[in-house]
Each structure stands twice: as C-alpha cells, then as structure tokens.
C-alpha cells in the first residue's frame, strides 16, 4: 500500500439540532485539511461517504464538500455508498486513487444526519440495507435482523446473554474517555444484563444496551502517497486495506459464521504479514453486541462458537491482550452511518500517533479496523501502522 493518513477531523457524535448535512461536511473537511497542514488547492480528488437513503431530503451531496472552500471548486468529487460500510468504502476509493497514481492527496469525508426522522422512519431507512424480498418486513428493522442472528447463535452455541452484557458494559466504560462519543456514561454490567424499564427487550434476546445509537456526525481524513507523507508532520500508513462482499440474502449464507468478515480479515492479515495478536488494538463494527461477539471469531481471536471467551476472560478489555473498541465503539460513540468507517480510521490513527488521550492504548504500534455494511455483506478490513 502506498497511501497514508496525514490529517483528520472528527465531530462529536449525537443529536445536532439545527446543524445540517452540509455544515457537518464543510467543518470536517476544513478541519482535516488544517490538521494535515494542506490547503484546498493541494487536494487532487475528494470522496464523500454518505448513506442517506432518505434521512435528509438532499440526496445529491458530493459537491457539498466544496462548501468548505471556494478553492475546492472544479475538483473531482464522488459520493460513495455501501450501507453501514460507506465510510470505509470512501476511504478505499481514495486509497485506490493514490495506488493508481491518479492522485497525490485525497480528501475523504464521511457524514450522516439521522435524527431529523422519527424512530419508525429511521428503522424504515435502515432496513433498506437488508434483502428486501426476504428481509424487508422483519419486525424491528435491523434490530430484528440481528435479533434473529442472536437467536440462531444462541440455539447453536448456547445462551450468550452474559457475554453480550459484558461487551456492552466494556464499550460504555471505554466511551467515557472519548470526548467525541455520543454517550459518555459507564452503565455497568448489571444494568446491561438486566431487562428493565430503561433497558427493555428490543428484538429477540437483544436489549436496548445491545443496540447502537441513532446519531448525527461527520469525520474526515486526508490521504497522501508515501513520498508526500514523509514530508508531513504525522503519517499513518496502510499495511493492508481489503474489501470482501458476500451474498445479500441471509438465506444464502450461514449467517452466524460471518464468513465474509472472516475472509476479509484473513486477506488483510496475510497482506500485512502478521496474525491477529500482533495488533495493538482493533476498532470493530459493534452495531449490535451480537455482531462484536461473532467478529471475535471472524478475526480469528477465538474458534467458531467460542467468541464469549474473549470478553468473559478479559481479552478484549482495554488492558487485555487485544483491546477491542477502546473508543467505545458504535455502541457508545454512536453510529452516523456514512461517518462510521472514517471515524474508525481517525480513532485508530490517533492511537498510533499517541494522541488518543484517555482512550490511549500504551505503546500502540498496529491497529486493525473492521467495518461492515448490512449483515456481514460489505466487509472492509484495514491494518494501520505509523509511517515513521
């Protein structure tokens, strides 16, 4: 890989009343360029990750990045969408442009404004990322999809409610130290484990604390080729950047195996020449706690059906042998769809440059990132390390 991350920006995730999509985009873009120490005239290409799907009326948004500066006018700008992996898809396009030597510096922005709609309307937008012929009418939307996945996993491997509560508690505890997180509150294991008025069942065995948040927010980064990055004040290089797509219908897959994510991880680790425990940390796609549990298996941390060991034995805690989601993950940080993948890369880059503050993993040298669209359909794995 020739691409490096040389600057970034990240809004606070949450409900941003009175702040529209273009304002979120323009600020993130401006702040990322300033952080990289470049001007808009230095940018060769721009990619915007924006799912939308009806969250806001403005559907054609690529050129809204140009609102950051008049000097971005006439730059080639493309909107990218790949469900909840939209942000990572935009990054991959930027990496590809640099690898192809079509661009020297690329600006990538990820954004979503979800909170203008009601809860049922939000669910109606999100379920569009499932296979409509078979899954479009699942009760509870995507929570219902993952509720079914959890039920099938429980049937095959036993009740995992303790493990799911431990994952939720871990991520909420980690999120306290993330100033960009939507929910900075340590809820504790007992609250996450217990069904209550404040933590009701949402779908299948999943409670509210098992489900990621509805969020507004943006994140941005600047990519540069290695020669350019060597002259920048900071640079994080891609050791690997892999994409694997699987069938959209869940009926065509053994859905609790997350085979697409497993292939993506295998390809990325082989490309980087390492194994999973060589990583200092992982930021993974915990849209639901059940997803994080199966992802432990997909990344090769545990054998199939034994993902619970990783959390119950403390492996993925912040001080464990492979910290997972030290940022708090989607569970605590929030999940503005188009921004999530970019956010993961920003937070991992902060870890590798020693600038993650209270989230910091000591001596972080290698970071893995997993971002997925749909139920393990569009799967992206990046492995990052400091360039110098």
C-alpha positions as CSV (number, residue, x, y, z in Angstrom):
1,X,0.0,0.0,0.0
2,X,1.2,3.5,-0.8
3,X,-1.5,5.5,0.9
4,X,-1.0,7.2,4.3
5,X,-3.4,9.1,6.6
6,X,-1.8,12.5,7.2
7,X,-4.5,14.5,8.9
8,X,-8.0,14.1,10.3
9,X,-11.0,15.6,12.0
10,X,-14.0,14.3,14.0
11,X,-17.2,16.0,15.1
12,X,-18.9,15.0,18.3
13,X,-21.5,12.3,17.5
14,X,-25.0,12.8,18.8
15,X,-28.1,14.8,18.0
16,X,-27.1,18.0,16.3
17,X,-30.3,20.2,16.2
18,X,-30.1,23.0,13.7
19,X,-27.0,21.7,12.0
20,X,-27.5,20.4,8.5
21,X,-25.5,17.9,6.5
22,X,-23.5,20.5,4.5
23,X,-22.4,22.2,7.7
24,X,-21.2,18.9,9.1
25,X,-19.4,18.1,5.9
26,X,-17.8,21.5,5.4
27,X,-16.4,21.7,9.0
28,X,-15.0,18.2,9.0
29,X,-13.3,18.8,5.6
30,X,-11.9,22.2,6.7
31,X,-10.6,20.9,10.0
32,X,-9.0,17.8,8.4
33,X,-7.1,19.9,5.8
34,X,-5.9,22.2,8.5
35,X,-4.8,19.3,10.7
36,X,-2.8,17.9,7.7
37,X,-1.3,21.3,7.1
38,X,-2.5,21.5,3.5
39,X,-4.7,23.9,1.6
40,X,-7.7,23.1,-0.6
41,X,-5.5,23.8,-3.7
42,X,-3.4,20.8,-2.7
43,X,-6.3,18.3,-2.9
44,X,-6.4,16.2,-6.1
45,X,-9.6,14.2,-5.5
46,X,-12.4,14.1,-3.0
47,X,-14.6,11.2,-1.8
48,X,-17.7,11.7,0.3
49,X,-19.2,8.7,2.2
50,X,-22.9,9.4,2.7
51,X,-25.6,6.7,3.0
52,X,-28.6,8.9,3.4
53,X,-31.4,6.6,2.0
54,X,-33.9,9.2,2.9
55,X,-32.6,10.6,6.2
56,X,-32.4,14.0,4.7
57,X,-34.1,15.5,1.5
58,X,-30.8,16.5,-0.1
59,X,-29.8,13.3,-2.0
60,X,-27.1,14.6,-4.3
61,X,-24.4,15.6,-1.8
62,X,-20.9,15.1,-3.4
63,X,-20.3,18.7,-4.2
64,X,-21.3,19.9,-0.7
65,X,-17.7,19.2,0.2
66,X,-16.8,22.2,-1.9
67,X,-18.7,24.4,0.6
68,X,-15.5,24.0,2.8
69,X,-13.6,26.3,0.4
70,X,-14.1,28.0,-2.9
71,X,-10.7,26.8,-3.8
72,X,-12.1,23.2,-4.0
73,X,-14.2,24.2,-7.0
74,X,-13.6,22.0,-10.0
75,X,-12.0,19.2,-8.0
76,X,-13.3,15.7,-9.0
77,X,-15.7,14.8,-6.2
78,X,-17.6,11.5,-5.8
79,X,-20.2,10.3,-3.3
80,X,-19.7,6.6,-2.2
81,X,-22.3,4.4,-0.6
82,X,-22.1,0.8,0.7
83,X,-24.6,0.7,3.6
84,X,-23.0,0.9,7.1
85,X,-19.5,0.5,5.5
86,X,-20.0,3.6,3.5
87,X,-17.1,5.5,5.2
88,X,-14.6,2.7,4.6
89,X,-15.8,2.4,1.0
90,X,-15.0,6.1,0.5
91,X,-11.5,5.6,2.1
92,X,-10.9,2.6,-0.2
93,X,-11.7,4.7,-3.2
94,X,-9.2,7.3,-2.0
95,X,-6.5,4.6,-1.4
96,X,-7.1,3.2,-4.9
97,X,-6.7,6.6,-6.5
98,X,-3.3,7.0,-4.8
99,X,-2.2,3.5,-5.6
100,X,-3.1,4.1,-9.2
101,X,-1.0,7.3,-9.1
102,X,-4.1,9.3,-10.2
103,X,-3.9,11.4,-7.1
104,X,-1.2,12.6,-4.7
105,X,-3.5,14.0,-2.0
106,X,-7.1,12.8,-1.4
107,X,-9.7,14.3,0.9
108,X,-12.3,11.8,2.4
109,X,-15.3,12.9,4.4
110,X,-18.0,10.7,6.0
111,X,-21.3,12.1,7.2
112,X,-24.8,11.2,8.3
113,X,-27.7,13.2,9.7
114,X,-30.2,10.7,11.1
115,X,-32.2,12.5,13.7
116,X,-34.5,14.5,11.5
117,X,-36.8,11.5,11.2
118,X,-38.9,9.7,13.8
119,X,-37.8,6.3,15.2
120,X,-40.0,4.2,12.9
121,X,-38.9,6.3,9.9
122,X,-35.3,5.7,10.8
123,X,-35.9,2.0,11.0
124,X,-37.6,2.1,7.6
125,X,-34.5,3.7,6.1
126,X,-32.0,1.3,7.7
127,X,-33.9,-1.8,6.7
128,X,-33.2,-0.9,3.1
129,X,-29.7,-2.3,3.6
130,X,-31.3,-5.7,4.0
131,X,-32.5,-8.0,1.2
132,X,-36.0,-6.6,0.6
133,X,-37.5,-9.7,-1.0
134,X,-36.9,-11.8,2.2
135,X,-35.9,-9.5,5.0
136,X,-37.6,-6.2,4.3
137,X,-40.6,-6.9,6.5
138,X,-38.7,-8.2,9.5
139,X,-40.3,-6.7,12.6
140,X,-37.9,-4.3,14.4
141,X,-35.9,-3.4,11.3
142,X,-32.2,-4.1,11.6
143,X,-32.5,-4.8,15.3
144,X,-34.9,-7.5,14.2
145,X,-32.3,-8.8,11.8
146,X,-29.7,-9.1,14.5
147,X,-32.2,-10.3,16.9
148,X,-32.7,-13.3,14.6
149,X,-29.0,-13.7,14.2
150,X,-28.6,-13.8,18.0
151,X,-31.4,-16.3,18.4
152,X,-29.8,-18.7,15.9
153,X,-26.4,-18.3,17.6
154,X,-27.9,-19.0,21.0
155,X,-29.6,-22.1,19.6
156,X,-26.4,-23.5,18.2
157,X,-23.9,-22.3,20.9
158,X,-25.9,-21.6,24.0
159,X,-27.3,-18.5,25.7
160,X,-24.7,-15.7,25.4
161,X,-26.6,-13.0,27.4
162,X,-23.7,-12.7,29.9
163,X,-21.2,-12.1,27.1
164,X,-23.4,-9.6,25.3
165,X,-23.8,-7.6,28.6
166,X,-20.1,-7.7,29.2
167,X,-19.5,-6.3,25.7
168,X,-22.0,-3.5,26.2
169,X,-20.5,-2.7,29.6
170,X,-17.0,-2.7,28.2
171,X,-17.8,-0.3,25.4
172,X,-19.8,2.1,27.5
173,X,-16.9,2.2,30.0
174,X,-14.4,2.9,27.2
175,X,-16.7,5.6,25.8
176,X,-16.4,7.7,28.9
177,X,-12.9,8.5,27.8
178,X,-13.9,9.5,24.3
179,X,-14.8,13.2,24.0
180,X,-16.4,12.6,20.6
181,X,-18.8,9.9,21.9
182,X,-22.5,10.4,22.0
183,X,-23.0,8.6,25.3
184,X,-20.2,9.1,27.8
185,X,-21.6,7.0,30.6
186,X,-20.4,3.9,32.3
187,X,-23.6,1.9,32.6
188,X,-22.1,-1.1,34.3
189,X,-22.6,-4.8,33.7
190,X,-25.7,-5.3,36.0
191,X,-27.6,-2.6,34.1
192,X,-26.6,-4.0,30.7
193,X,-27.5,-7.6,31.8
194,X,-30.9,-6.9,33.4
195,X,-34.1,-6.3,31.5
196,X,-35.8,-3.1,32.9
197,X,-38.0,-0.2,32.0
198,X,-34.8,1.7,31.0
199,X,-33.3,-1.3,29.3
200,X,-36.2,-3.2,27.6
201,X,-36.0,-6.1,25.1
202,X,-35.8,-4.6,21.6
203,X,-35.7,-7.7,19.4
204,X,-35.1,-11.4,20.1
205,X,-32.7,-11.6,23.1
206,X,-31.3,-8.1,22.4
207,X,-31.9,-5.3,24.9
208,X,-31.6,-1.6,24.3
209,X,-28.0,-1.8,25.6
210,X,-27.2,-4.3,22.9
211,X,-28.0,-1.8,20.1
212,X,-26.0,1.1,18.7
213,X,-27.3,4.7,18.8
214,X,-29.0,6.9,16.3
215,X,-26.6,9.6,15.5
216,X,-25.6,12.7,13.6
217,X,-21.9,13.4,12.9
218,X,-19.0,13.7,10.5
219,X,-15.4,12.6,10.3
220,X,-12.8,13.4,7.7
221,X,-9.2,12.5,6.8
222,X,-6.5,13.4,4.3
223,X,-4.7,10.7,2.4
224,X,-1.3,11.2,0.7
225,X,1.2,9.0,-1.1
226,X,4.3,7.9,0.9
227,X,6.7,10.4,-0.7
228,X,4.3,13.3,0.2
229,X,3.6,11.8,3.6
230,X,7.3,11.7,4.5
231,X,7.3,15.5,4.5
232,X,4.2,15.8,6.7
233,X,4.1,16.3,10.4
234,X,2.4,12.9,11.0
235,X,1.6,9.9,8.9
236,X,-0.1,6.6,9.4
237,X,0.4,4.0,6.6
238,X,-2.0,1.3,5.4
239,X,-0.3,-2.1,5.8
240,X,-3.5,-3.6,4.3
241,X,-6.9,-2.4,3.0
242,X,-9.2,-5.2,1.9
243,X,-12.8,-5.4,0.8
244,X,-14.9,-8.6,0.6
245,X,-18.5,-8.7,-0.4
246,X,-20.8,-11.6,0.4
247,X,-24.3,-12.5,-0.8
248,X,-27.0,-10.1,0.2
249,X,-29.7,-12.6,1.2
250,X,-29.1,-14.1,4.6
251,X,-30.8,-17.3,3.3
252,X,-27.8,-18.0,1.0
253,X,-25.3,-18.0,4.0
254,X,-24.7,-19.5,7.4
255,X,-25.4,-16.1,8.9
256,X,-23.9,-16.7,12.3
257,X,-20.5,-17.6,10.9
258,X,-19.8,-14.1,9.4
259,X,-17.8,-15.8,6.6
260,X,-17.3,-12.5,4.6
261,X,-15.7,-10.8,7.5
262,X,-13.5,-13.8,8.2
263,X,-12.3,-13.8,4.6
264,X,-11.6,-10.1,4.8
265,X,-9.6,-10.5,8.0
266,X,-7.6,-13.4,6.5
267,X,-6.7,-11.4,3.4
268,X,-5.7,-8.3,5.4
269,X,-3.6,-10.2,7.9
270,X,-1.9,-12.1,5.1
271,X,-1.2,-8.9,3.2
272,X,0.3,-7.3,6.3
273,X,2.3,-10.5,7.1
274,X,1.0,-10.9,10.7
275,X,-1.5,-12.6,12.9
276,X,-4.4,-11.1,14.9
277,X,-2.5,-10.9,18.2
278,X,0.3,-8.8,16.6
279,X,-2.2,-6.0,16.6
280,X,-2.2,-3.5,19.5
281,X,-5.9,-2.8,19.2
282,X,-9.0,-3.3,17.0
283,X,-11.8,-0.9,16.2
284,X,-14.7,-3.2,15.1
285,X,-18.3,-2.8,13.9
286,X,-20.4,-3.3,17.0
287,X,-23.7,-2.1,15.5
288,X,-25.1,-4.7,18.0
289,X,-23.2,-6.5,20.7
290,X,-24.0,-9.8,18.9
291,X,-22.0,-8.5,16.0
292,X,-18.9,-7.8,18.1
293,X,-19.2,-11.3,19.6
294,X,-19.2,-13.1,16.2
295,X,-16.5,-10.7,15.0
296,X,-14.1,-12.1,17.6
297,X,-14.5,-15.4,15.8
298,X,-14.3,-13.9,12.3
299,X,-11.0,-12.1,13.1
300,X,-9.5,-15.4,14.4
301,X,-9.3,-14.4,18.1
302,X,-11.3,-17.5,19.1
303,X,-12.6,-20.6,17.4
304,X,-16.2,-20.7,16.0
305,X,-18.8,-20.7,18.7
306,X,-16.3,-19.6,21.4
307,X,-16.4,-15.8,21.0
308,X,-17.7,-15.4,24.5
309,X,-14.3,-16.4,25.9
310,X,-12.7,-13.3,24.5
311,X,-14.9,-11.0,26.6
312,X,-15.6,-13.2,29.6
313,X,-11.9,-13.8,30.1
314,X,-11.0,-10.1,29.6
315,X,-9.0,-10.5,26.4
316,X,-10.8,-7.5,24.7
317,X,-10.8,-5.2,27.6
318,X,-8.7,-2.1,27.4
319,X,-5.9,-3.8,29.4
320,X,-6.4,-7.2,27.7
321,X,-4.3,-9.0,25.1
322,X,-6.2,-7.4,22.3
323,X,-8.2,-4.3,23.2
324,X,-11.4,-4.0,21.1
325,X,-13.2,-0.7,20.7
326,X,-11.2,1.4,23.1
327,X,-13.1,4.3,21.6
328,X,-16.4,2.9,23.0
329,X,-17.3,1.5,19.5
330,X,-20.6,2.3,17.8
331,X,-22.3,1.2,21.0
332,X,-21.1,4.2,22.9
333,X,-19.6,6.5,20.3
334,X,-22.7,6.5,18.1
335,X,-23.2,5.3,14.5
336,X,-23.9,8.0,11.9
337,X,-23.9,5.6,9.0
338,X,-21.7,7.3,6.5
339,X,-19.3,8.7,9.1
340,X,-18.6,5.4,11.0
341,X,-15.8,3.9,8.8
342,X,-14.0,7.2,8.6
343,X,-14.4,7.7,12.4
344,X,-12.8,4.3,13.0
345,X,-9.8,5.2,10.8
346,X,-9.4,8.5,12.6
347,X,-9.6,7.0,16.1
348,X,-7.1,4.2,15.1
349,X,-4.7,6.9,13.7
350,X,-5.0,8.8,17.0
351,X,-4.0,5.7,18.9
352,X,-0.9,5.1,16.6
353,X,0.3,8.7,16.9
354,X,-0.2,8.7,20.7
355,X,-2.9,11.4,20.6
356,X,-5.9,9.4,21.8
357,X,-5.9,11.0,25.3
358,X,-7.9,8.9,27.8
359,X,-8.6,6.3,25.1
360,X,-4.9,5.7,24.6
361,X,-3.6,2.1,24.4
362,X,0.0,2.0,25.7
363,X,2.7,1.6,23.0
364,X,0.1,1.1,20.3
365,X,2.0,0.1,17.1
366,X,-0.5,-1.7,14.9
367,X,-4.3,-1.1,14.6
368,X,-6.9,-3.2,12.9
369,X,-10.2,-1.8,11.7
370,X,-13.3,-3.8,10.7
371,X,-16.4,-2.0,9.2
372,X,-19.3,-3.8,7.6
373,X,-22.4,-2.9,5.6
374,X,-25.6,-4.9,6.1
375,X,-25.5,-8.2,8.0
376,X,-21.8,-9.1,7.1
377,X,-22.4,-8.2,3.4
378,X,-19.9,-5.5,2.6
379,X,-16.8,-6.1,4.7
380,X,-13.7,-3.9,5.0
381,X,-10.5,-4.5,7.0
382,X,-7.7,-2.0,7.3
383,X,-4.4,-2.5,9.2
384,X,-2.5,0.7,10.0
385,X,0.9,1.5,11.5
386,X,2.9,4.7,11.9
387,X,4.9,5.5,8.8
388,X,7.9,6.5,11.0
